[in-house]
Amino acid sequence: MKRIVIAAVLVALGASAAVAGPIEDRQQLMKNVQAATKDGAGLARGAVPFDAAKAKAVLDVYIDASAKLPGLFPVGSDKGAKNAADPKIWSDMAGFKAEAAKFGADAKAGLAATDAASFKVAFTKITADCTSCHGTYRLKQQ
Ligand code: HEC
């Protein structure tokens, strides 16, 4: 009996996940990353006085995203909703995971920044990771 209940719950969860779906989830994740990048750019430029807590808030969004990103591209999720995932993600999942891992590692390294100048160095590396991953694994926007 217990088993049947658990199975029913799993089916229900699966159904609700299909409504939101990995495409929407990863696009929302990227939108959050984009919003954090605006804050990060302000700190890196010195437009906002350096504040370690604010820098950490930005970097935490990246670290979290880098951990979640590879799991949001299950096989078959190139279809279902409009998306810009390049087929290379699935033909070279190891390379894609490596890009995500580098992004996370560079974000973690940024936690050591103590002022705007050192944050800027770390932030520049991180934004190069966005460009690098998008260059290979994200389709050009129509
Ligand atoms: C490991 C690879 C990878 C990294 C690193 C990465 N992205 Fe992305 N990003 C993608 C992929 C793939 C898509 C397309 C997802 C889709 O359409 O399903 C995307 C989509 C986006 C989008 C569009 C989201 C939408 O509304 O559909 C934005 C904005 C974005 N990324 C910003 C960033 C920024 C800013 C960074 C760095 C701070 C970054 N990304 C780092 C892979 C990456």
Backbone and ligand atoms as CSV (ligand in chain L), in Angstrom:
chain,resi,resn,atom,element,x,y,z
A,1,MET,N,N,0.849,-1.201,0.000
A,1,MET,CA,C,0.000,0.000,0.000
A,1,MET,C,C,0.880,1.245,0.000
A,2,LYS,N,N,1.853,1.234,0.896
A,2,LYS,CA,C,2.777,2.373,0.994
A,2,LYS,C,C,3.431,2.619,-0.362
A,3,ARG,N,N,3.812,1.513,-0.995
A,3,ARG,CA,C,4.486,1.607,-2.289
A,3,ARG,C,C,3.610,2.290,-3.344
A,4,ILE,N,N,2.332,1.944,-3.297
A,4,ILE,CA,C,1.397,2.524,-4.290
A,4,ILE,C,C,1.290,4.030,-4.070
A,5,VAL,N,N,1.223,4.421,-2.788
A,5,VAL,CA,C,1.118,5.855,-2.476
A,5,VAL,C,C,2.353,6.578,-2.980
A,6,ILE,N,N,3.532,6.009,-2.707
A,6,ILE,CA,C,4.778,6.641,-3.156
A,6,ILE,C,C,4.801,6.751,-4.680
A,7,ALA,N,N,4.382,5.688,-5.360
A,7,ALA,CA,C,4.353,5.703,-6.820
A,7,ALA,C,C,3.432,6.808,-7.319
A,8,ALA,N,N,2.280,6.971,-6.659
A,8,ALA,CA,C,1.319,7.998,-7.070
A,8,ALA,C,C,1.930,9.384,-6.890
A,9,VAL,N,N,2.650,9.568,-5.787
A,9,VAL,CA,C,3.280,10.872,-5.522
A,9,VAL,C,C,4.331,11.155,-6.594
A,10,LEU,N,N,5.103,10.133,-6.947
A,10,LEU,CA,C,6.144,10.311,-7.965
A,10,LEU,C,C,5.524,10.689,-9.304
A,11,VAL,N,N,4.397,10.031,-9.640
A,11,VAL,CA,C,3.720,10.349,-10.898
A,11,VAL,C,C,3.248,11.806,-10.864
A,12,ALA,N,N,2.691,12.219,-9.729
A,12,ALA,CA,C,2.195,13.586,-9.598
A,12,ALA,C,C,3.347,14.581,-9.748
A,13,LEU,N,N,4.476,14.271,-9.124
A,13,LEU,CA,C,5.642,15.156,-9.217
A,13,LEU,C,C,6.129,15.240,-10.656
A,14,GLY,N,N,6.171,14.087,-11.313
A,14,GLY,CA,C,6.610,14.044,-12.700
A,14,GLY,C,C,5.722,14.915,-13.569
A,15,ALA,N,N,4.422,14.843,-13.292
A,15,ALA,CA,C,3.463,15.605,-14.093
A,15,ALA,C,C,3.672,17.103,-13.894
A,16,SER,N,N,3.896,17.514,-12.638
A,16,SER,CA,C,4.050,18.949,-12.396
A,16,SER,C,C,5.374,19.443,-12.974
A,17,ALA,N,N,6.399,18.562,-12.943
A,17,ALA,CA,C,7.686,18.955,-13.518
A,17,ALA,C,C,7.541,19.158,-15.019
A,18,ALA,N,N,6.670,18.358,-15.633
A,18,ALA,CA,C,6.479,18.468,-17.079
A,18,ALA,C,C,5.799,19.789,-17.436
A,19,VAL,N,N,4.999,20.313,-16.511
A,19,VAL,CA,C,4.332,21.581,-16.777
A,19,VAL,C,C,5.355,22.708,-16.809
A,20,ALA,N,N,6.212,22.774,-15.778
A,20,ALA,CA,C,7.245,23.815,-15.774
A,20,ALA,C,C,8.313,23.401,-16.780
A,21,GLY,N,N,8.947,22.273,-16.545
A,21,GLY,CA,C,9.886,21.722,-17.512
A,21,GLY,C,C,11.285,22.273,-17.403
A,22,PRO,N,N,12.263,21.463,-17.835
A,22,PRO,CA,C,13.669,21.865,-17.723
A,22,PRO,C,C,14.005,23.090,-18.572
A,23,ILE,N,N,13.313,23.282,-19.681
A,23,ILE,CA,C,13.638,24.434,-20.542
A,23,ILE,C,C,13.311,25.730,-19.794
A,24,GLU,N,N,12.105,25.781,-19.232
A,24,GLU,CA,C,11.708,26.972,-18.478
A,24,GLU,C,C,12.618,27.151,-17.255
A,25,ASP,N,N,12.933,26.039,-16.598
A,25,ASP,CA,C,13.777,26.112,-15.398
A,25,ASP,C,C,15.154,26.678,-15.721
A,26,ARG,N,N,15.765,26.181,-16.800
A,26,ARG,CA,C,17.128,26.652,-17.084
A,26,ARG,C,C,17.113,28.085,-17.600
A,27,GLN,N,N,16.034,28.465,-18.306
A,27,GLN,CA,C,15.969,29.845,-18.792
A,27,GLN,C,C,15.759,30.804,-17.627
A,28,GLN,N,N,14.952,30.367,-16.638
A,28,GLN,CA,C,14.764,31.207,-15.446
A,28,GLN,C,C,16.084,31.311,-14.672
A,29,LEU,N,N,16.791,30.193,-14.578
A,29,LEU,CA,C,18.080,30.188,-13.881
A,29,LEU,C,C,19.031,31.195,-14.538
A,30,MET,N,N,19.058,31.179,-15.866
A,30,MET,CA,C,19.927,32.098,-16.615
A,30,MET,C,C,19.480,33.544,-16.448
A,31,LYS,N,N,18.170,33.764,-16.342
A,31,LYS,CA,C,17.675,35.131,-16.119
A,31,LYS,C,C,18.157,35.641,-14.756
A,32,ASN,N,N,18.162,34.737,-13.759
A,32,ASN,CA,C,18.657,35.129,-12.433
A,32,ASN,C,C,20.148,35.447,-12.504
A,33,VAL,N,N,20.876,34.651,-13.288
A,33,VAL,CA,C,22.316,34.877,-13.472
A,33,VAL,C,C,22.535,36.249,-14.132
A,34,GLN,N,N,21.685,36.550,-15.101
A,34,GLN,CA,C,21.771,37.831,-15.801
A,34,GLN,C,C,21.548,39.000,-14.823
A,35,ALA,N,N,20.540,38.849,-13.965
A,35,ALA,CA,C,20.237,39.907,-12.989
A,35,ALA,C,C,21.411,40.086,-12.028
A,36,ALA,N,N,22.009,38.979,-11.590
A,36,ALA,CA,C,23.165,39.056,-10.689
A,36,ALA,C,C,24.335,39.741,-11.390
A,37,THR,N,N,24.450,39.509,-12.692
A,37,THR,CA,C,25.560,40.081,-13.458
A,37,THR,C,C,25.455,41.612,-13.521
A,38,LYS,N,N,24.235,42.118,-13.544
A,38,LYS,CA,C,24.053,43.579,-13.505
A,38,LYS,C,C,24.617,44.128,-12.195
A,39,ASP,N,N,24.291,43.462,-11.098
A,39,ASP,CA,C,24.809,43.898,-9.790
A,39,ASP,C,C,26.325,43.771,-9.769
A,40,GLY,N,N,26.820,42.662,-10.294
A,40,GLY,CA,C,28.269,42.425,-10.312
A,40,GLY,C,C,29.001,43.478,-11.121
A,41,ALA,N,N,28.412,43.883,-12.246
A,41,ALA,CA,C,29.054,44.887,-13.100
A,41,ALA,C,C,29.167,46.218,-12.360
A,42,GLY,N,N,28.146,46.556,-11.591
A,42,GLY,CA,C,28.189,47.797,-10.802
A,42,GLY,C,C,29.332,47.780,-9.809
A,43,LEU,N,N,29.517,46.645,-9.153
A,43,LEU,CA,C,30.606,46.498,-8.170
A,43,LEU,C,C,31.964,46.530,-8.865
A,44,ALA,N,N,32.060,45.840,-10.011
A,44,ALA,CA,C,33.343,45.753,-10.718
A,44,ALA,C,C,33.748,47.121,-11.264
A,45,ARG,N,N,32.779,47.896,-11.698
A,45,ARG,CA,C,33.069,49.241,-12.244
A,45,ARG,C,C,33.338,50.245,-11.141
A,46,GLY,N,N,32.921,49.914,-9.923
A,46,GLY,CA,C,33.059,50.871,-8.835
A,46,GLY,C,C,31.876,51.819,-8.768
A,47,ALA,N,N,30.843,51.561,-9.576
A,47,ALA,CA,C,29.641,52.397,-9.541
A,47,ALA,C,C,28.931,52.213,-8.200
A,48,VAL,N,N,29.070,51.013,-7.651
A,48,VAL,CA,C,28.562,50.712,-6.314
A,48,VAL,C,C,29.793,50.429,-5.449
A,49,PRO,N,N,29.943,51.104,-4.289
A,49,PRO,CA,C,31.122,50.860,-3.437
A,49,PRO,C,C,31.258,49.379,-3.104
A,50,PHE,N,N,32.500,48.857,-3.143
A,50,PHE,CA,C,32.700,47.425,-2.900
A,50,PHE,C,C,32.162,47.021,-1.537
A,51,ASP,N,N,31.464,45.906,-1.532
A,51,ASP,CA,C,30.849,45.386,-0.319
A,51,ASP,C,C,30.917,43.861,-0.453
A,52,ALA,N,N,31.662,43.229,0.457
A,52,ALA,CA,C,31.892,41.787,0.351
A,52,ALA,C,C,30.579,40.999,0.359
A,53,ALA,N,N,29.592,41.473,1.121
A,53,ALA,CA,C,28.310,40.747,1.190
A,53,ALA,C,C,27.583,40.831,-0.157
A,54,LYS,N,N,27.649,41.999,-0.787
A,54,LYS,CA,C,27.002,42.153,-2.100
A,54,LYS,C,C,27.719,41.301,-3.144
A,55,ALA,N,N,29.038,41.268,-3.071
A,55,ALA,CA,C,29.811,40.454,-4.012
A,55,ALA,C,C,29.460,38.981,-3.816
A,56,LYS,N,N,29.360,38.565,-2.559
A,56,LYS,CA,C,29.039,37.164,-2.271
A,56,LYS,C,C,27.649,36.817,-2.800
A,57,ALA,N,N,26.695,37.739,-2.680
A,57,ALA,CA,C,25.336,37.484,-3.164
A,57,ALA,C,C,25.356,37.202,-4.669
A,58,VAL,N,N,26.158,37.985,-5.401
A,58,VAL,CA,C,26.282,37.784,-6.849
A,58,VAL,C,C,26.927,36.423,-7.131
A,59,LEU,N,N,28.042,36.168,-6.452
A,59,LEU,CA,C,28.805,34.942,-6.712
A,59,LEU,C,C,28.017,33.688,-6.322
A,60,ASP,N,N,27.225,33.800,-5.265
A,60,ASP,CA,C,26.420,32.649,-4.840
A,60,ASP,C,C,25.407,32.254,-5.920
A,61,VAL,N,N,24.864,33.248,-6.623
A,61,VAL,CA,C,23.927,32.952,-7.719
A,61,VAL,C,C,24.664,32.142,-8.796
A,62,TYR,N,N,25.899,32.527,-9.082
A,62,TYR,CA,C,26.689,31.819,-10.098
A,62,TYR,C,C,27.032,30.394,-9.638
A,63,ILE,N,N,27.450,30.278,-8.394
A,63,ILE,CA,C,27.871,28.969,-7.871
A,63,ILE,C,C,26.685,28.002,-7.900
A,64,ASP,N,N,25.544,28.513,-7.471
A,64,ASP,CA,C,24.312,27.707,-7.476
A,64,ASP,C,C,23.937,27.323,-8.918
A,65,ALA,N,N,24.017,28.288,-9.813
A,65,ALA,CA,C,23.640,28.028,-11.210
A,65,ALA,C,C,24.585,27.011,-11.848
A,66,SER,N,N,25.868,27.117,-11.549
A,66,SER,CA,C,26.833,26.202,-12.169
A,66,SER,C,C,26.574,24.759,-11.726
A,67,ALA,N,N,26.093,24.603,-10.497
A,67,ALA,CA,C,25.799,23.261,-9.991
A,67,ALA,C,C,24.516,22.712,-10.621
A,68,LYS,N,N,23.535,23.596,-10.832
A,68,LYS,CA,C,22.236,23.131,-11.326
A,68,LYS,C,C,22.177,22.976,-12.841
A,69,LEU,N,N,22.960,23.795,-13.533
A,69,LEU,CA,C,22.834,23.888,-14.987
A,69,LEU,C,C,22.931,22.541,-15.722
A,70,PRO,N,N,23.966,21.732,-15.483
A,70,PRO,CA,C,24.083,20.483,-16.266
A,70,PRO,C,C,22.872,19.576,-16.122
A,71,GLY,N,N,22.191,19.611,-14.998
A,71,GLY,CA,C,21.037,18.749,-14.765
A,71,GLY,C,C,19.770,19.229,-15.460
A,72,LEU,N,N,19.813,20.420,-16.028
A,72,LEU,CA,C,18.610,20.985,-16.647
A,72,LEU,C,C,18.573,20.781,-18.162
A,73,PHE,N,N,19.445,19.896,-18.640
A,73,PHE,CA,C,19.473,19.586,-20.072
A,73,PHE,C,C,19.310,18.087,-20.302
A,74,PRO,N,N,18.212,17.494,-19.760
A,74,PRO,CA,C,18.023,16.064,-19.992
A,74,PRO,C,C,17.846,15.804,-21.494
A,75,VAL,N,N,18.192,14.589,-21.896
A,75,VAL,CA,C,18.031,14.213,-23.306
A,75,VAL,C,C,16.584,14.455,-23.723
A,76,GLY,N,N,16.384,15.078,-24.873
A,76,GLY,CA,C,15.040,15.353,-25.369
A,76,GLY,C,C,14.589,16.777,-25.080
A,77,SER,N,N,15.329,17.479,-24.196
A,77,SER,CA,C,14.885,18.829,-23.819
A,77,SER,C,C,15.395,19.898,-24.785
A,78,ASP,N,N,15.792,19.450,-25.984
A,78,ASP,CA,C,16.049,20.420,-27.052
A,78,ASP,C,C,14.706,20.834,-27.653
A,79,LYS,N,N,13.672,20.031,-27.355
A,79,LYS,CA,C,12.338,20.327,-27.898
A,79,LYS,C,C,11.335,20.488,-26.768
A,80,GLY,N,N,10.197,21.110,-27.048
A,80,GLY,CA,C,9.135,21.241,-26.052
A,80,GLY,C,C,8.743,22.683,-25.857
A,81,ALA,N,N,9.723,23.557,-25.876
A,81,ALA,CA,C,9.469,25.003,-25.784
A,81,ALA,C,C,10.590,25.689,-26.542
A,82,LYS,N,N,10.354,26.922,-26.941
A,82,LYS,CA,C,11.357,27.676,-27.678
A,82,LYS,C,C,12.616,27.772,-26.803
A,83,ASN,N,N,13.735,27.389,-27.369
A,83,ASN,CA,C,14.960,27.478,-26.572
A,83,ASN,C,C,16.168,27.598,-27.492
A,84,ALA,N,N,17.284,27.972,-26.897
A,84,ALA,CA,C,18.494,28.258,-27.670
A,84,ALA,C,C,19.618,27.293,-27.332
A,85,ALA,N,N,19.264,26.112,-26.825
A,85,ALA,CA,C,20.293,25.131,-26.494
A,85,ALA,C,C,20.860,24.536,-27.783
A,86,ASP,N,N,22.173,24.565,-27.909
A,86,ASP,CA,C,22.821,24.011,-29.106
A,86,ASP,C,C,22.875,22.484,-28.979
A,87,PRO,N,N,22.644,21.750,-30.078
A,87,PRO,CA,C,22.720,20.274,-30.038
A,87,PRO,C,C,24.067,19.768,-29.510
A,88,LYS,N,N,25.103,20.628,-29.557
A,88,LYS,CA,C,26.422,20.210,-29.035
A,88,LYS,C,C,26.361,19.857,-27.555
A,89,ILE,N,N,25.392,20.407,-26.836
A,89,ILE,CA,C,25.269,20.077,-25.411
A,89,ILE,C,C,25.133,18.565,-25.251
A,90,TRP,N,N,24.332,17.961,-26.127
A,90,TRP,CA,C,24.078,16.518,-25.988
A,90,TRP,C,C,25.139,15.674,-26.678
A,91,SER,N,N,25.773,16.219,-27.713
A,91,SER,CA,C,26.817,15.431,-28.378
A,91,SER,C,C,28.138,15.557,-27.608
A,92,ASP,N,N,28.248,16.574,-26.753
A,92,ASP,CA,C,29.483,16.787,-25.989
A,92,ASP,C,C,29.118,17.218,-24.563
A,93,MET,N,N,28.359,16.358,-23.870
A,93,MET,CA,C,27.919,16.688,-22.512
A,93,MET,C,C,29.108,16.897,-21.578
A,94,ALA,N,N,30.205,16.153,-21.797
A,94,ALA,CA,C,31.380,16.300,-20.927
A,94,ALA,C,C,31.963,17.702,-21.062
A,95,GLY,N,N,32.021,18.193,-22.290
A,95,GLY,CA,C,32.541,19.542,-22.515
A,95,GLY,C,C,31.639,20.596,-21.896
A,96,PHE,N,N,30.334,20.368,-22.001
A,96,PHE,CA,C,29.369,21.305,-21.435
A,96,PHE,C,C,29.493,21.345,-19.908
A,97,LYS,N,N,29.631,20.165,-19.318
A,97,LYS,CA,C,29.785,20.084,-17.863
A,97,LYS,C,C,31.070,20.773,-17.420
A,98,ALA,N,N,32.128,20.623,-18.231
A,98,ALA,CA,C,33.409,21.251,-17.901
A,98,ALA,C,C,33.268,22.780,-17.925
A,99,GLU,N,N,32.504,23.303,-18.878
A,99,GLU,CA,C,32.271,24.760,-18.944
A,99,GLU,C,C,31.531,25.227,-17.687
A,100,ALA,N,N,30.517,24.448,-17.307
A,100,ALA,CA,C,29.735,24.802,-16.117
A,100,ALA,C,C,30.616,24.743,-14.867
A,101,ALA,N,N,31.486,23.738,-14.805
A,101,ALA,CA,C,32.359,23.578,-13.639
A,101,ALA,C,C,33.369,24.734,-13.548
A,102,LYS,N,N,33.895,25.153,-14.688
A,102,LYS,CA,C,34.861,26.260,-14.696
A,102,LYS,C,C,34.173,27.546,-14.224
A,103,PHE,N,N,32.959,27.750,-14.708
A,103,PHE,CA,C,32.146,28.899,-14.298
A,103,PHE,C,C,31.988,28.900,-12.766
A,104,GLY,N,N,31.664,27.751,-12.198
A,104,GLY,CA,C,31.498,27.638,-10.755
A,104,GLY,C,C,32.804,27.858,-10.007
A,105,ALA,N,N,33.896,27.306,-10.542
A,105,ALA,CA,C,35.200,27.432,-9.883
A,105,ALA,C,C,35.664,28.889,-9.903
A,106,ASP,N,N,35.463,29.572,-11.016
A,106,ASP,CA,C,35.866,30.976,-11.099
A,106,ASP,C,C,35.009,31.840,-10.163
A,107,ALA,N,N,33.729,31.475,-10.033
A,107,ALA,CA,C,32.860,32.212,-9.110
A,107,ALA,C,C,33.329,31.994,-7.664
A,108,LYS,N,N,33.708,30.757,-7.338
A,108,LYS,CA,C,34.206,30.476,-5.975
A,108,LYS,C,C,35.484,31.258,-5.703
A,109,ALA,N,N,36.361,31.325,-6.693
A,109,ALA,CA,C,37.614,32.069,-6.530
A,109,ALA,C,C,37.318,33.546,-6.251
A,110,GLY,N,N,36.233,34.045,-6.831
A,110,GLY,CA,C,35.860,35.447,-6.642
A,110,GLY,C,C,35.510,35.787,-5.203
A,111,LEU,N,N,35.152,34.772,-4.412
A,111,LEU,CA,C,34.802,35.007,-3.009
A,111,LEU,C,C,35.994,35.559,-2.216
A,112,ALA,N,N,37.205,35.388,-2.758
A,112,ALA,CA,C,38.410,35.877,-2.064
A,112,ALA,C,C,38.642,37.361,-2.319
A,113,ALA,N,N,37.861,37.979,-3.194
A,113,ALA,CA,C,38.058,39.403,-3.505
A,113,ALA,C,C,37.836,40.256,-2.268
A,114,THR,N,N,38.701,41.265,-2.121
A,114,THR,CA,C,38.620,42.115,-0.927
A,114,THR,C,C,38.328,43.570,-1.270
A,115,ASP,N,N,38.370,43.895,-2.553
A,115,ASP,CA,C,38.077,45.267,-2.964
A,115,ASP,C,C,37.597,45.261,-4.422
A,116,ALA,N,N,37.226,46.441,-4.910
A,116,ALA,CA,C,36.673,46.528,-6.261
A,116,ALA,C,C,37.667,46.009,-7.296
A,117,ALA,N,N,38.953,46.317,-7.100
A,117,ALA,CA,C,39.962,45.920,-8.093
A,117,ALA,C,C,40.076,44.391,-8.178
A,118,SER,N,N,40.169,43.727,-7.032
A,118,SER,CA,C,40.310,42.267,-7.088
A,118,SER,C,C,38.994,41.615,-7.522
A,119,PHE,N,N,37.876,42.245,-7.176
A,119,PHE,CA,C,36.596,41.704,-7.632
A,119,PHE,C,C,36.501,41.824,-9.150
A,120,LYS,N,N,36.983,42.935,-9.669
A,120,LYS,CA,C,36.913,43.153,-11.123
A,120,LYS,C,C,37.697,42.072,-11.883
A,121,VAL,N,N,38.856,41.699,-11.353
A,121,VAL,CA,C,39.666,40.655,-11.998
A,121,VAL,C,C,38.867,39.348,-12.049
A,122,ALA,N,N,38.270,38.987,-10.906
A,122,ALA,CA,C,37.493,37.738,-10.840
A,122,ALA,C,C,36.259,37.822,-11.733
A,123,PHE,N,N,35.584,38.961,-11.698
A,123,PHE,CA,C,34.343,39.145,-12.461
A,123,PHE,C,C,34.604,39.069,-13.966
A,124,THR,N,N,35.746,39.604,-14.383
A,124,THR,CA,C,36.106,39.572,-15.809
A,124,THR,C,C,36.284,38.125,-16.273
A,125,LYS,N,N,36.920,37.309,-15.430
A,125,LYS,CA,C,37.096,35.882,-15.747
A,125,LYS,C,C,35.746,35.190,-15.860
A,126,ILE,N,N,34.865,35.490,-14.928
A,126,ILE,CA,C,33.542,34.845,-14.895
A,126,ILE,C,C,32.742,35.209,-16.144
A,127,THR,N,N,32.736,36.490,-16.505
A,127,THR,CA,C,31.931,36.886,-17.671
A,127,THR,C,C,32.531,36.307,-18.957
A,128,ALA,N,N,33.836,36.040,-18.946
A,128,ALA,CA,C,34.431,35.346,-20.100
A,128,ALA,C,C,33.895,33.914,-20.176
A,129,ASP,N,N,33.583,33.330,-19.025
A,129,ASP,CA,C,32.995,31.980,-19.010
A,129,ASP,C,C,31.596,31.988,-19.634
A,130,CYS,N,N,30.825,33.066,-19.381
A,130,CYS,CA,C,29.484,33.174,-20.016
A,130,CYS,C,C,29.677,33.158,-21.522
A,131,THR,N,N,30.571,33.997,-21.995
A,131,THR,CA,C,30.792,34.139,-23.438
A,131,THR,C,C,31.288,32.831,-24.046
A,132,SER,N,N,32.201,32.178,-23.340
A,132,SER,CA,C,32.767,30.935,-23.835
A,132,SER,C,C,31.692,29.851,-23.954
A,133,CYS,N,N,30.908,29.673,-22.912
A,133,CYS,CA,C,29.872,28.632,-22.962
A,133,CYS,C,C,28.823,28.979,-24.008
A,134,HIS,N,N,28.385,30.223,-24.018
A,134,HIS,CA,C,27.368,30.608,-25.016
A,134,HIS,C,C,27.903,30.435,-26.438
A,135,GLY,N,N,29.185,30.725,-26.636
A,135,GLY,CA,C,29.771,30.634,-27.963
A,135,GLY,C,C,29.705,29.225,-28.533
A,136,THR,N,N,29.810,28.232,-27.662
A,136,THR,CA,C,29.801,26.845,-28.124
A,136,THR,C,C,28.444,26.171,-27.963
A,137,TYR,N,N,27.763,26.446,-26.858
A,137,TYR,CA,C,26.600,25.636,-26.495
A,137,TYR,C,C,25.254,26.356,-26.546
A,138,ARG,N,N,25.270,27.604,-26.982
A,138,ARG,CA,C,23.991,28.323,-27.090
A,138,ARG,C,C,23.839,28.791,-28.528
A,139,LEU,N,N,22.673,28.523,-29.107
A,139,LEU,CA,C,22.426,28.938,-30.485
A,139,LEU,C,C,22.353,30.462,-30.556
A,140,LYS,N,N,22.798,31.003,-31.671
A,140,LYS,CA,C,22.676,32.446,-31.902
A,140,LYS,C,C,21.205,32.814,-31.850
A,141,GLN,N,N,20.899,33.936,-31.251
A,141,GLN,CA,C,19.500,34.366,-31.155
A,141,GLN,C,C,19.004,34.803,-32.541
A,142,GLN,N,N,17.784,34.369,-32.864
A,142,GLN,CA,C,17.223,34.746,-34.161
A,142,GLN,C,C,16.803,36.206,-34.121
L,1,HEC,C1,C,27.899,26.160,-18.992
L,1,HEC,C2,C,27.296,26.984,-19.989
L,1,HEC,C3,C,26.770,28.364,-19.675
L,1,HEC,C4,C,27.329,29.318,-18.857
L,1,HEC,C5,C,28.621,29.245,-18.062
L,1,HEC,C6,C,26.446,30.464,-18.914
L,1,HEC,N1,N,25.371,30.207,-19.717
L,1,HEC,FE1,FE,23.835,31.481,-20.148
L,1,HEC,N2,N,22.954,30.035,-21.318
L,1,HEC,C7,C,23.494,28.803,-21.605
L,1,HEC,C8,C,22.592,28.080,-22.495
L,1,HEC,C9,C,22.816,26.676,-23.055
L,1,HEC,C10,C,21.494,28.918,-22.737
L,1,HEC,C11,C,20.240,28.615,-23.592
L,1,HEC,C12,C,19.210,27.910,-22.710
L,1,HEC,C13,C,17.889,27.651,-23.412
L,1,HEC,O1,O,17.441,28.460,-24.248
L,1,HEC,O2,O,17.248,26.632,-23.064
L,1,HEC,C14,C,21.755,30.157,-21.969
L,1,HEC,C15,C,20.898,31.243,-21.934
L,1,HEC,C16,C,21.166,32.450,-21.300
L,1,HEC,C17,C,20.269,33.596,-21.284
L,1,HEC,C18,C,18.889,33.656,-21.944
L,1,HEC,C19,C,17.846,33.128,-20.962
L,1,HEC,C20,C,16.427,33.192,-21.520
L,1,HEC,O3,O,15.704,34.123,-21.168
L,1,HEC,O4,O,16.077,32.309,-22.326
L,1,HEC,C21,C,20.901,34.601,-20.564
L,1,HEC,C22,C,20.372,35.997,-20.268
L,1,HEC,C23,C,22.180,34.061,-20.120
L,1,HEC,N3,N,22.305,32.743,-20.565
L,1,HEC,C24,C,23.103,34.763,-19.370
L,1,HEC,C25,C,24.300,34.231,-18.866
L,1,HEC,C26,C,25.286,34.981,-18.118
L,1,HEC,C27,C,25.192,36.470,-17.784
L,1,HEC,C28,C,26.275,34.093,-17.778
L,1,HEC,C29,C,27.535,34.331,-16.971
L,1,HEC,C30,C,27.493,35.151,-15.761
L,1,HEC,C31,C,25.912,32.804,-18.346
L,1,HEC,N4,N,24.717,32.925,-19.000
L,1,HEC,C32,C,26.683,31.641,-18.228
L,1,HEC,C33,C,24.677,28.300,-21.123
L,1,HEC,C34,C,25.536,28.940,-20.228
